[in-house]
């Protein structure tokens, strides 16, 4: 490829095509059309070789012919594989095609009024479900929030009870235990 254009190759020589062969191929195509195109049903091999490869060494023509035969064998293998796949899975293909046809017919058979009525019914059901379940969902959200708050309170219960314990211990004159409780409170608060 050069400049974004694909390099055209002579079918017989492939990538080994020379500029001279390509010029002859273009001229032969302009003069004889599809008669020099290997992919055409009207391909004339004698005309192709005489017009395009009259100066190509016989060895290169023979190598090109072998390459084409190899490509042909590979194409036949692919064709056999495709045919085998289709043969082995034909019932599935037919079933799928029938299902697509049935679905297409069903969709075409629905009139626009019925579709609008269905759409209206679905919208009405959505609104009613929001009215019916909206308050429950809101309550569930608030309950989850309350459970989270209770969990925090339970986890820090010792911290909340600490002032009352310190006051009780201080009133009883147990100052050493008050210091222990205070150290414990500092430890609890610093671990959070």
JOVEN-V443155 format. One record per residue. N is the residue number from 1. RES is the residue in one letter. SS is DSSP state (H for helix, E for strand, C for the rest). PHI is phi as a letter, one per 30 degrees, with the letter a starting at -180 (none if undefined). PSI is psi as a letter, one per 20 degrees, with the letter a starting at -180 (NA if undefined). Layout:
n=N res=RES ss=SS phi=PHI psi=PSI
n=N res=RES ss=SS phi=PHI psi=PSI
This chain:
n=1 res=X ss=C phi=none psi=q
n=2 res=X ss=E phi=b psi=p
n=3 res=X ss=C phi=i psi=k
n=4 res=X ss=C phi=i psi=i
n=5 res=X ss=E phi=c psi=q
n=6 res=X ss=C phi=d psi=p
n=7 res=X ss=C phi=d psi=p
n=8 res=X ss=C phi=d psi=p
n=9 res=X ss=C phi=c psi=q
n=10 res=X ss=E phi=d psi=p
n=11 res=X ss=C phi=e psi=h
n=12 res=X ss=C phi=d psi=g
n=13 res=X ss=C phi=c psi=i
n=14 res=X ss=E phi=i psi=c
n=15 res=X ss=C phi=d psi=i
n=16 res=X ss=C phi=d psi=j
n=17 res=X ss=C phi=d psi=p
n=18 res=X ss=C phi=c psi=r
n=19 res=X ss=H phi=d psi=h
n=20 res=X ss=H phi=d psi=g
n=21 res=X ss=H phi=d psi=g
n=22 res=X ss=H phi=d psi=h
n=23 res=X ss=H phi=d psi=g
n=24 res=X ss=H phi=d psi=g
n=25 res=X ss=H phi=d psi=g
n=26 res=X ss=H phi=d psi=g
n=27 res=X ss=H phi=d psi=g
n=28 res=X ss=H phi=d psi=h
n=29 res=X ss=H phi=d psi=g
n=30 res=X ss=H phi=d psi=h
n=31 res=X ss=H phi=d psi=g
n=32 res=X ss=H phi=c psi=i
n=33 res=X ss=H phi=i psi=c
n=34 res=X ss=H phi=d psi=i
n=35 res=X ss=H phi=d psi=i
n=36 res=X ss=H phi=c psi=j
n=37 res=X ss=C phi=c psi=o
n=38 res=X ss=C phi=e psi=h
n=39 res=X ss=C phi=d psi=i
n=40 res=X ss=C phi=d psi=q
n=41 res=X ss=C phi=d psi=h
n=42 res=X ss=C phi=c psi=j
n=43 res=X ss=C phi=d psi=p
n=44 res=X ss=C phi=c psi=o
n=45 res=X ss=H phi=e psi=g
n=46 res=X ss=H phi=d psi=g
n=47 res=X ss=H phi=d psi=g
n=48 res=X ss=H phi=e psi=g
n=49 res=X ss=H phi=d psi=g
n=50 res=X ss=H phi=d psi=h
n=51 res=X ss=H phi=d psi=g
n=52 res=X ss=H phi=c psi=h
n=53 res=X ss=C phi=c psi=k
n=54 res=X ss=C phi=d psi=h
n=55 res=X ss=C phi=c psi=j
n=56 res=X ss=C phi=d psi=p
n=57 res=X ss=C phi=e psi=q
n=58 res=X ss=H phi=e psi=h
n=59 res=X ss=H phi=d psi=g
n=60 res=X ss=H phi=d psi=h
n=61 res=X ss=H phi=d psi=g
n=62 res=X ss=H phi=d psi=g
n=63 res=X ss=H phi=d psi=g
n=64 res=X ss=H phi=d psi=h
n=65 res=X ss=H phi=d psi=g
n=66 res=X ss=H phi=d psi=g
n=67 res=X ss=H phi=d psi=g
n=68 res=X ss=H phi=d psi=h
n=69 res=X ss=H phi=d psi=g
n=70 res=X ss=H phi=d psi=g
n=71 res=X ss=H phi=d psi=h
n=72 res=X ss=H phi=d psi=g
n=73 res=X ss=H phi=d psi=g
n=74 res=X ss=H phi=d psi=g
n=75 res=X ss=H phi=d psi=h
n=76 res=X ss=H phi=d psi=h
n=77 res=X ss=H phi=d psi=g
n=78 res=X ss=H phi=d psi=g
n=79 res=X ss=H phi=e psi=g
n=80 res=X ss=H phi=d psi=g
n=81 res=X ss=H phi=d psi=g
n=82 res=X ss=H phi=d psi=g
n=83 res=X ss=H phi=d psi=g
n=84 res=X ss=H phi=d psi=g
n=85 res=X ss=H phi=d psi=g
n=86 res=X ss=H phi=d psi=g
n=87 res=X ss=H phi=d psi=g
n=88 res=X ss=H phi=d psi=h
n=89 res=X ss=H phi=c psi=j
n=90 res=X ss=H phi=e psi=g
n=91 res=X ss=H phi=e psi=h
n=92 res=X ss=H phi=d psi=g
n=93 res=X ss=H phi=d psi=g
n=94 res=X ss=H phi=d psi=g
n=95 res=X ss=H phi=d psi=g
n=96 res=X ss=H phi=d psi=g
n=97 res=X ss=H phi=d psi=g
n=98 res=X ss=H phi=d psi=g
n=99 res=X ss=H phi=d psi=g
n=100 res=X ss=H phi=d psi=g
n=101 res=X ss=H phi=d psi=g
n=102 res=X ss=H phi=d psi=g
n=103 res=X ss=H phi=d psi=g
n=104 res=X ss=H phi=d psi=g
n=105 res=X ss=H phi=d psi=g
n=106 res=X ss=H phi=d psi=g
n=107 res=X ss=H phi=d psi=g
n=108 res=X ss=H phi=d psi=h
n=109 res=X ss=H phi=d psi=i
n=110 res=X ss=C phi=d psi=p
n=111 res=X ss=C phi=d psi=q
n=112 res=X ss=H phi=d psi=h
n=113 res=X ss=H phi=d psi=g
n=114 res=X ss=H phi=d psi=h
n=115 res=X ss=H phi=d psi=g
n=116 res=X ss=H phi=d psi=h
n=117 res=X ss=H phi=d psi=g
n=118 res=X ss=H phi=d psi=g
n=119 res=X ss=H phi=d psi=g
n=120 res=X ss=H phi=d psi=g
n=121 res=X ss=H phi=d psi=g
n=122 res=X ss=H phi=d psi=g
n=123 res=X ss=H phi=d psi=g
n=124 res=X ss=H phi=d psi=g
n=125 res=X ss=H phi=d psi=g
n=126 res=X ss=H phi=d psi=g
n=127 res=X ss=H phi=d psi=g
n=128 res=X ss=H phi=d psi=h
n=129 res=X ss=H phi=d psi=h
n=130 res=X ss=H phi=d psi=h
n=131 res=X ss=H phi=d psi=g
n=132 res=X ss=H phi=d psi=g
n=133 res=X ss=H phi=c psi=i
n=134 res=X ss=H phi=e psi=g
n=135 res=X ss=H phi=d psi=h
n=136 res=X ss=H phi=d psi=g
n=137 res=X ss=H phi=d psi=h
n=138 res=X ss=H phi=d psi=g
n=139 res=X ss=H phi=d psi=h
n=140 res=X ss=H phi=d psi=h
n=141 res=X ss=H phi=d psi=g
n=142 res=X ss=H phi=d psi=h
n=143 res=X ss=H phi=d psi=g
n=144 res=X ss=H phi=d psi=h
n=145 res=X ss=H phi=d psi=g
n=146 res=X ss=H phi=d psi=g
n=147 res=X ss=H phi=d psi=h
n=148 res=X ss=H phi=d psi=g
n=149 res=X ss=H phi=d psi=g
n=150 res=X ss=H phi=d psi=h
n=151 res=X ss=H phi=d psi=g
n=152 res=X ss=H phi=d psi=g
n=153 res=X ss=H phi=d psi=g
n=154 res=X ss=H phi=d psi=g
n=155 res=X ss=H phi=d psi=h
n=156 res=X ss=C phi=c psi=k
n=157 res=X ss=H phi=e psi=h
n=158 res=X ss=H phi=d psi=h
n=159 res=X ss=H phi=d psi=g
n=160 res=X ss=H phi=d psi=h
n=161 res=X ss=H phi=d psi=i
n=162 res=X ss=H phi=e psi=g
n=163 res=X ss=H phi=e psi=g
n=164 res=X ss=H phi=d psi=g
n=165 res=X ss=H phi=d psi=g
n=166 res=X ss=H phi=d psi=g
n=167 res=X ss=H phi=d psi=g
n=168 res=X ss=H phi=d psi=g
n=169 res=X ss=H phi=d psi=h
n=170 res=X ss=H phi=d psi=g
n=171 res=X ss=H phi=d psi=h
n=172 res=X ss=C phi=d psi=i
n=173 res=X ss=C phi=i psi=j
n=174 res=X ss=C phi=c psi=m
n=175 res=X ss=H phi=d psi=h
n=176 res=X ss=H phi=d psi=g
n=177 res=X ss=H phi=d psi=h
n=178 res=X ss=H phi=d psi=g
n=179 res=X ss=H phi=d psi=h
n=180 res=X ss=H phi=d psi=g
n=181 res=X ss=H phi=d psi=h
n=182 res=X ss=H phi=d psi=g
n=183 res=X ss=H phi=d psi=g
n=184 res=X ss=H phi=d psi=g
n=185 res=X ss=H phi=d psi=g
n=186 res=X ss=H phi=d psi=g
n=187 res=X ss=H phi=d psi=g
n=188 res=X ss=H phi=d psi=g
n=189 res=X ss=H phi=d psi=h
n=190 res=X ss=H phi=d psi=h
n=191 res=X ss=H phi=d psi=i
n=192 res=X ss=C phi=d psi=NA
